[in-house]
Amino acid sequence: MTPRSVNPLSRDKLESLTTKRLLAYLRSLQQCEESIETSDWNEDEVASVTGIIFKASDEWKLQHNLVKAVLAERPNIE
């Protein structure tokens, strides 16, 4: 079994998603593992996977910030 990953999306793609889908993408990001040091995966398994795997990566932080920024522009639902 390989580590679960999240594909990075551009800001344009994130903005085109519905709010429901954007929240699902945020949940996927939040379910990433903290770091390789705290995971059960070895470096060879991780190297074979494309996408975002760990929250400790710069790519995860960038995607998380982008999603939060796009969500901040959406109207709140009561």
Order of alpha helices (4+ residues) and beta strands (2+ residues): alpha-alpha-alpha-alpha
